[in-house]
Amino acid sequence: MQGLTDQRELGGPKFNRMHITAILATALLTASNVAAGINCKGSVLCGQGTEPLSNLINYAGGLNDDRWYQNGQHIVCGGSLCAFLQNNGGLPGRDIKRLLGDLRDHGCKYCGSVPVFFPDDNNDGDHGILTVNYVSNPNCQGVC
């Protein structure tokens, strides 16, 4: 009997550790998907036939600081690369300019996303993001 008890005791904690490890790994993967934060990710077509982020930043210099840009609206475009907001109620031009600069400062060359309240809030799931990405039908070239 003692041998059976010992095996169960040895097996129990091992199973629990493996189970806890699996739960933690799943939680970390889920958290990383929910809160990507500022990043330089985008379409596989980023950089192909598009202007660099630096050009979009130059175009954004012509944005009216007080104009309100809506969710999904193309704000500035160069080639097939456009800046647009996702999952929020919109932002003024002054914030768009700042966020584009944050993407540049993060090292992004073409595509990327930045939470709208970065750097105070780097969780893109909280209040939405400004995204620069490849689009198949840009609404404009330069300021939209």
C-alpha positions as a Markdown table, in Angstrom:
| # | Residue | x | y | z |
|---|---|---|---|---|
| 1 | Met | 0.0 | 0.0 | 0.0 |
| 2 | Gln | 2.8 | 2.4 | 0.9 |
| 3 | Gly | 4.2 | 2.0 | -2.7 |
| 4 | Leu | 0.9 | 2.9 | -4.2 |
| 5 | Thr | 0.5 | 5.9 | -2.0 |
| 6 | Asp | 4.0 | 7.2 | -2.8 |
| 7 | Gln | 3.3 | 6.8 | -6.6 |
| 8 | Arg | 0.1 | 8.8 | -6.3 |
| 9 | Glu | 1.8 | 11.5 | -4.3 |
| 10 | Leu | 4.6 | 11.7 | -6.8 |
| 11 | Gly | 2.2 | 11.7 | -9.8 |
| 12 | Gly | -0.2 | 14.2 | -8.2 |
| 13 | Pro | 2.2 | 17.2 | -7.9 |
| 14 | Lys | 3.8 | 16.5 | -11.2 |
| 15 | Phe | 0.4 | 16.5 | -12.9 |
| 16 | Asn | -0.5 | 19.7 | -11.0 |
| 17 | Arg | 2.7 | 21.5 | -12.1 |
| 18 | Met | 2.1 | 20.5 | -15.7 |
| 19 | His | -1.5 | 21.6 | -15.6 |
| 20 | Ile | -0.6 | 25.0 | -14.0 |
| 21 | Thr | 2.2 | 25.5 | -16.6 |
| 22 | Ala | -0.3 | 24.9 | -19.4 |
| 23 | Ile | -2.8 | 27.3 | -17.9 |
| 24 | Leu | -0.1 | 30.0 | -17.5 |
| 25 | Ala | 1.2 | 29.5 | -21.0 |
| 26 | Thr | -2.3 | 29.9 | -22.4 |
| 27 | Ala | -3.0 | 33.0 | -20.3 |
| 28 | Leu | 0.3 | 34.6 | -21.5 |
| 29 | Leu | -0.5 | 33.9 | -25.1 |
| 30 | Thr | -4.0 | 35.3 | -24.7 |
| 31 | Ala | -2.7 | 38.4 | -23.0 |
| 32 | Ser | -0.1 | 39.0 | -25.7 |
| 33 | Asn | -2.9 | 38.8 | -28.4 |
| 34 | Val | -5.2 | 41.1 | -26.5 |
| 35 | Ala | -2.5 | 43.7 | -25.7 |
| 36 | Ala | -0.1 | 43.9 | -28.5 |
| 37 | Gly | 0.7 | 47.5 | -27.7 |
| 38 | Ile | 2.8 | 49.7 | -30.0 |
| 39 | Asn | 4.3 | 47.5 | -32.8 |
| 40 | Cys | 5.5 | 47.5 | -36.4 |
| 41 | Lys | 3.2 | 44.7 | -37.6 |
| 42 | Gly | 1.1 | 44.9 | -40.7 |
| 43 | Ser | 0.2 | 43.2 | -44.0 |
| 44 | Val | 2.8 | 41.1 | -45.8 |
| 45 | Leu | 2.5 | 43.7 | -48.5 |
| 46 | Cys | 3.9 | 46.5 | -46.3 |
| 47 | Gly | 6.8 | 48.1 | -48.1 |
| 48 | Gln | 5.9 | 46.8 | -51.5 |
| 49 | Gly | 4.8 | 49.6 | -53.8 |
| 50 | Thr | 4.1 | 51.9 | -50.9 |
| 51 | Glu | 5.8 | 55.0 | -49.6 |
| 52 | Pro | 7.6 | 54.7 | -46.2 |
| 53 | Leu | 6.1 | 55.9 | -42.9 |
| 54 | Ser | 8.3 | 58.9 | -43.0 |
| 55 | Asn | 6.4 | 60.2 | -46.1 |
| 56 | Leu | 3.1 | 59.8 | -44.3 |
| 57 | Ile | 4.5 | 61.7 | -41.3 |
| 58 | Asn | 5.4 | 64.5 | -43.7 |
| 59 | Tyr | 1.9 | 64.5 | -45.2 |
| 60 | Ala | 0.4 | 64.6 | -41.7 |
| 61 | Gly | 2.2 | 67.9 | -41.1 |
| 62 | Gly | -0.6 | 69.3 | -43.3 |
| 63 | Leu | -3.4 | 68.0 | -41.0 |
| 64 | Asn | -5.6 | 70.5 | -39.3 |
| 65 | Asp | -4.9 | 70.0 | -35.6 |
| 66 | Asp | -8.6 | 70.5 | -34.7 |
| 67 | Arg | -10.2 | 68.4 | -37.4 |
| 68 | Trp | -11.8 | 65.2 | -36.1 |
| 69 | Tyr | -10.9 | 61.9 | -37.8 |
| 70 | Gln | -13.3 | 59.0 | -37.5 |
| 71 | Asn | -12.8 | 55.3 | -36.9 |
| 72 | Gly | -11.8 | 53.6 | -40.2 |
| 73 | Gln | -11.4 | 56.9 | -42.2 |
| 74 | His | -8.2 | 57.1 | -44.2 |
| 75 | Ile | -6.2 | 60.1 | -42.8 |
| 76 | Val | -3.1 | 60.2 | -44.9 |
| 77 | Cys | -2.0 | 57.8 | -47.6 |
| 78 | Gly | 1.2 | 57.3 | -49.7 |
| 79 | Gly | 1.1 | 54.6 | -52.4 |
| 80 | Ser | -1.0 | 51.8 | -50.9 |
| 81 | Leu | 0.0 | 52.7 | -47.3 |
| 82 | Cys | -2.6 | 54.6 | -45.2 |
| 83 | Ala | -3.1 | 55.7 | -41.6 |
| 84 | Phe | -6.5 | 55.1 | -40.1 |
| 85 | Leu | -8.1 | 54.6 | -36.6 |
| 86 | Gln | -9.5 | 51.4 | -35.4 |
| 87 | Asn | -11.9 | 50.6 | -32.5 |
| 88 | Asn | -12.3 | 54.1 | -31.1 |
| 89 | Gly | -14.6 | 57.1 | -31.5 |
| 90 | Gly | -12.1 | 59.3 | -33.4 |
| 91 | Leu | -9.2 | 61.7 | -32.7 |
| 92 | Pro | -8.2 | 65.2 | -33.7 |
| 93 | Gly | -5.4 | 65.8 | -36.1 |
| 94 | Arg | -2.9 | 66.9 | -33.4 |
| 95 | Asp | -3.1 | 63.4 | -31.8 |
| 96 | Ile | -2.7 | 61.7 | -35.2 |
| 97 | Lys | 0.5 | 63.6 | -35.8 |
| 98 | Arg | 1.9 | 62.6 | -32.3 |
| 99 | Leu | 1.0 | 59.0 | -32.8 |
| 100 | Leu | 2.6 | 58.7 | -36.2 |
| 101 | Gly | 5.8 | 60.2 | -34.6 |
| 102 | Asp | 5.5 | 57.5 | -31.9 |
| 103 | Leu | 5.5 | 54.8 | -34.5 |
| 104 | Arg | 8.6 | 56.3 | -36.1 |
| 105 | Asp | 10.3 | 56.6 | -32.8 |
| 106 | His | 9.5 | 52.9 | -32.1 |
| 107 | Gly | 11.5 | 52.0 | -35.2 |
| 108 | Cys | 8.6 | 51.4 | -37.7 |
| 109 | Lys | 9.6 | 52.0 | -41.3 |
| 110 | Tyr | 6.3 | 51.1 | -43.1 |
| 111 | Cys | 3.5 | 49.5 | -41.1 |
| 112 | Gly | 2.5 | 49.6 | -37.4 |
| 113 | Ser | -0.1 | 50.3 | -34.8 |
| 114 | Val | 0.0 | 52.4 | -31.7 |
| 115 | Pro | -2.6 | 52.7 | -28.9 |
| 116 | Val | -4.3 | 56.1 | -28.9 |
| 117 | Phe | -3.2 | 57.0 | -25.4 |
| 118 | Phe | 0.4 | 55.8 | -25.8 |
| 119 | Pro | 2.7 | 56.1 | -23.9 |
| 120 | Asp | 0.4 | 56.4 | -20.8 |
| 121 | Asp | -1.6 | 53.3 | -21.9 |
| 122 | Asn | 0.1 | 50.8 | -24.2 |
| 123 | Asn | -2.9 | 48.4 | -24.3 |
| 124 | Asp | -4.5 | 48.6 | -27.7 |
| 125 | Gly | -7.6 | 46.8 | -26.4 |
| 126 | Asp | -8.6 | 49.7 | -24.1 |
| 127 | His | -9.3 | 52.7 | -26.3 |
| 128 | Gly | -8.3 | 51.7 | -29.9 |
| 129 | Ile | -5.3 | 52.2 | -32.1 |
| 130 | Leu | -3.9 | 54.3 | -34.9 |
| 131 | Thr | -2.8 | 51.9 | -37.6 |
| 132 | Val | -0.6 | 52.4 | -40.7 |
| 133 | Asn | -1.1 | 49.5 | -43.1 |
| 134 | Tyr | -1.3 | 48.4 | -46.7 |
| 135 | Val | -4.8 | 49.0 | -48.2 |
| 136 | Ser | -5.9 | 47.9 | -51.6 |
| 137 | Asn | -7.9 | 51.0 | -52.4 |
| 138 | Pro | -6.5 | 54.2 | -50.7 |
| 139 | Asn | -9.0 | 57.0 | -50.7 |
| 140 | Cys | -6.3 | 59.6 | -51.4 |
| 141 | Gln | -2.6 | 60.4 | -51.8 |
| 142 | Gly | -1.3 | 62.7 | -49.1 |
| 143 | Val | -3.8 | 64.3 | -46.7 |
| 144 | Cys | -7.3 | 62.8 | -47.2 |
